[in-house]
Structures are given as C-alpha cells and as structure tokens.
Amino acid sequence: MILFDKMVEALKSQSNVANDNAVHEVMQQIALAGLARGGFFEKAAFYGGTCLHLLFGMERFSEDMDFSLLAPDPRFRFEDYFPAIVQEFKLAGKDVEIKMKRKGMPSAIESAFLKESSDVFDIGFTTEKRLKVKIEVDTDPPPKFSTIEKTIMSPRSCWVRSYDLPGLYAGKVSAALFRKWKNRVKGRDWYDLEWYIRNGVELDLTHLVERAAESGTGIDVSSHEALMKAFDERIDTLDFESAKDDVRPYLNDSAALDIWNARYFKDIVRKIKIVELKPAV
C-alpha cells in the first residue's frame, strides 16, 4: 500500500471521517509538506478554517487552503512552489498536476487547483465528484498580524508558519461580519466563531480593524461596544436554517447545531475576549 493510501486509512480509523473528506484532508497535509519543502513559509503563513482544523484541532472539516504573504511582494510567483508540491505527492505515491485559475479581474488573490492528474481537465465540479484542493494566496494582506510556527508530522515532520490564534480569530470575525453572501449564509464562519469563543481565544482587535478597513463596509469594530453592535446587526440578518445546512456536511455530528438561533449567538458573542488595540508606532 502506498503512503497516500496508508494516510487515508489511518485518518478514517482515527476520526471516523468519511472517505472523500479523508482523501481531501490527506491531500491538504501533503500539500503543506510540499510547501514547507519549497521554502514557502519563509514568505507566507497559513490561515483560515483549514489551518484551524489541521494545526489547532478544530473538528470541522474544511475544503480550501488559504495563505497570506507576510508582506506584499509584487515579485511573488506561487508557481515557483509547484515543483515541491508535486515532488511531495510523488513521494507519497501519487501523481498530481496543479492548474492555475486566472481571474478575469485584477485581484490580490492567486488561486490554484491541485488535483490528481487523471482529473486535470475537469477544472470545475461535475456530477461525478472530483476531489481537488483549492489553494489561495493573498499577495496583498492587511497588516498588523503575528505568526507562529507549528509542526506537522504527516506525511513527514516539518514546520508550518501560520497566523497566531488571535490573528486567525480576527480573520474569522471579519468573514462573519463582512463576507458578502450570494445564495446563502456561510454557516462555517459561525461554527468556527463558536469554536474560538468556546476555547477562550483572545481576539486581535488591531488586526480586525485593519481587515474592517480593507472590507470597505465602513463598519466600526474599534471597541468592544462597536463590535457588539456590528454583531447584533449582522445576526439579525442571518437565516440560521441556511447556515446549518451549509456547515452540516463538514461535521461528523451535527447535533451541536440544534441550539443555533439569533438569541444564542447574541449571547455567546458577549463572551468574546479582546486583545485591545495596540498603539500606533
């Protein structure tokens, strides 16, 4: 049995994870090791829901991998790290190709799809589910965040740089408050928010204010009082049944969603702990 299949079987046995989610997560783990092999984390940091899941133990499965440069760099080319990722998969017994997804409009986000080579021409989802990992890199990130290094041990031991938990928390609050909804609310944002509150993580208010400014919404989050007002207004617009439907496929046990409603979230956001604004230097 090749290393890739061993990793999938080990994950399924340890966590009772569905097969597709297990395969997807193993692909994410190998991609991280490949990026580490290529020196990517000298310039960038991992953040978002998949980071929270893989590095900090949040239970919810997450699809996409989000990264941020440590500082804007117009010369950055994500393609430079593709060979290291491909090599890491080859060592695990799998051949993959990475396809760049070019956006029609200028964007600070670079995206790529990593998938098994047999699916190389199937860029989007089809009626037959194709497993792939979407990777996004923010090449012009909002400033004033801190990073730490965490180890992963599968498929091999290596260091991965990520946002620290207060900075990750700020990113999640930003998503919950400022994300523009299309067809339905992203319940995954609110599940992750609940995780930060339950675990007593302190929110980096300085970085949140930077993200609020970047959002262009004009929403004030510069104090606890302002943040609570922003949450109350956002929560009043939420369709909680739609939010539950969004997050349910990513959970092994969705019973935790039964309590979700406006009253519940207005109560728990009052438990948010804040690292106050840092003075300007």
Salt bridges, closest charged atoms under 4 A:
GLU9 OE2 - LYS12 NZ 3.55
GLU25 OE1 - HIS53 NE2 2.74
GLU63 OE1 - ARG188 NH1 3.76
ASP73 OD2 - LYS43 NZ 3.98
ASP73 OD1 - ARG75 NE 3.87
GLU79 OE2 - ARG102 NH2 2.80
ASP80 OD1 - ARG77 NE 3.18
GLU88 OE1 - ARG37 NE 2.63
GLU88 OE2 - ARG156 NE 3.01
ASP95 OD1 - LYS90 NZ 2.90
GLU116 OE2 - LYS94 NZ 3.44
ASP119 OD1 - ARG130 NH1 2.74
ASP122 OD2 - ARG130 NE 3.29
GLU128 OE1 - ARG130 NH2 3.70
GLU136 OE2 - LYS134 NZ 3.03
GLU149 OE2 - ARG161 NH2 3.90
ASP189 OD1 - LYS172 NZ 3.01
ASP189 OD2 - ARG179 NE 2.67
ASP192 OD2 - ARG60 NH2 2.68
ASP192 OD2 - LYS172 NZ 3.28
GLU194 OE2 - ARG198 NH2 3.57
ASP204 OD2 - LYS278 NZ 3.60
GLU210 OE2 - LYS144 NZ 3.29
ASP232 OD1 - ARG270 NH1 2.69
GLU233 OE2 - LYS229 NZ 2.74
ASP236 OD1 - LYS266 NZ 2.70
GLU241 OE2 - LYS244 NZ 3.32
ASP245 OD1 - ARG248 NH1 2.87
ASP246 OD1 - ARG184 NH2 3.93
ASP246 OD1 - ARG188 NH2 2.81
